[in-house]
Every structure is written in C-alpha cells, then in structure tokens.
C-alpha cells in the first residue's frame, strides 16, 4: 500500500513534467491562480513530508538506495522549510517562481519528467 503512494507520486510528477513540456502555461497558471489558497500551502507541506518519509523508509527496496535517501531528506527538509516560512512568504515565493520560470517552463518539465521516471524506475 505505501509503495503505491510512491508509484502514484512518480506517476504524477511524470505527468506534470509532460504537461510542462507540452503546455507549461497550464500548470504555471494553475499555481498562480491558487497561490493564496491555504490548501496549496498545506498540501505543499504534507505531500513533501509524506513522500520524503516514504522514500527514506523504503529506500532499501529501490535500485538506488543512497540517491533515494538523498531525495527523501530533500523532501523532508523542504517540508519543514515551507512550514517554517509561513503561508504569506510561501505565497510570495510560489508566485515569484511561477512568473520567473515561465520562459524556462519546458526545461522544468524535462527535469520533472526525468525525476518522475527515476522514482518509478527505482522502485519497479
């Protein structure tokens, strides 16, 4: 069951990467439209924390345990950092990033696609 969450996360990151490659403005607009929504702030914290802890817990089942542990710690640290910065600063950061990254959305899509595929490959 818990590995299913890792597979789901890898699949969603892969799909987001594909969308960013094809039509980056869809995801960037979605982010800016909902930047002030407390649900986005909460989801950013909880999803990173859960996925990070799952990656740390199940890293030994992956093909690349050390790399998976690294990404797990990055996710946990990011979760704590987002919680620490608070919603107002998080909203400003997300809005700023979405605006600044617009010309590079496809590059971000490629990175997301590769990361999602890496997660899937690591655990299959």
C-alpha positions in Angstrom: 0.0 0.0 0.0 2.7 2.5 1.0 4.8 1.7 -2.1 1.7 2.5 -4.1 1.9 6.1 -2.8 5.5 6.2 -4.2 4.3 4.9 -7.5 1.5 7.4 -7.6 3.9 10.2 -6.7 6.3 9.2 -9.5 3.4 8.9 -12.0 2.0 12.4 -11.1 5.5 14.0 -11.3 5.9 12.4 -14.7 2.6 13.6 -15.9 3.3 17.1 -14.6 6.6 17.0 -16.5 4.8 16.0 -19.7 2.3 18.8 -19.3 5.1 21.3 -18.6 6.9 20.2 -21.7 3.8 20.4 -24.0 2.0 23.4 -22.5 3.8 25.0 -19.5 1.3 27.8 -19.1 -1.4 25.3 -17.9 0.5 24.4 -14.7 2.0 27.8 -14.2 -1.4 29.4 -14.4 -2.9 26.8 -12.0 -0.2 27.6 -9.5 -0.6 31.4 -9.7 -4.4 31.1 -9.6 -4.2 29.1 -6.3 -1.1 30.6 -4.7 -3.1 32.2 -1.9 -5.2 29.1 -1.2 -4.3 27.6 2.3 -4.9 24.2 0.8 -1.9 24.6 -1.5 0.3 25.6 1.4 -0.9 22.7 3.5 -0.5 20.3 0.6 3.0 21.5 -0.1 4.0 20.6 3.4 2.1 17.3 3.9 2.9 15.9 0.4 6.6 16.6 0.7 6.7 15.2 4.3 4.8 12.0 3.5 6.7 11.3 0.3 10.0 12.2 1.9 9.4 9.8 4.8 8.2 7.1 2.5 11.4 7.5 0.3 13.5 7.3 3.5 11.6 4.3 4.8 11.6 2.3 1.6 14.9 3.4 0.1 16.4 -0.1 0.7 13.8 -1.6 -1.7 14.9 0.7 -4.5 17.6 0.2 -7.1 19.4 3.3 -5.9 19.0 3.5 -2.1 21.6 6.2 -1.5 20.1 8.5 -4.1 16.6 7.8 -2.9 17.6 8.6 0.7 19.1 11.9 -0.6 15.8 12.8 -2.3 13.9 11.7 0.8 15.9 14.1 3.0 15.5 16.9 0.5 11.7 16.4 0.6 11.6 16.3 4.4 13.8 19.4 4.7 11.7 21.3 2.1 8.6 20.4 4.1 10.0 21.8 7.3 11.3 24.9 5.5 7.9 25.6 3.9 6.1 25.2 7.2 8.7 27.5 8.9 8.4 30.2 6.2 4.6 30.5 6.7 1.8 30.9 4.2 2.4 34.5 3.3 6.0 34.1 2.4 5.2 30.8 0.7 2.6 32.5 -1.4 5.0 35.3 -2.5 7.7 32.6 -3.3 5.4 30.5 -5.4 4.0 33.5 -7.3 7.5 34.8 -7.9 8.8 31.4 -9.0 5.9 30.8 -11.4 6.4 34.2 -13.0 10.2 33.9 -13.3 10.3 30.3 -14.5 7.7 31.0 -17.3 10.4 31.2 -20.1 12.0 28.0 -18.7 8.8 26.0 -18.1 9.8 23.4 -20.6 13.2 22.9 -19.0 11.5 22.4 -15.7 9.1 20.0 -17.4 12.1 18.0 -18.6 13.6 17.9 -15.2 10.2 16.8 -13.6 9.7 14.2 -16.3 13.2 12.7 -15.6 12.7 12.8 -11.8 9.3 11.1 -12.1 10.7 8.4 -14.3 13.7 8.0 -12.0 11.3 7.4 -9.0 9.3 4.9 -11.0 12.3 3.1 -12.3 13.9 3.0 -8.9 11.0 1.1 -7.3 9.8 -1.1 -10.2 
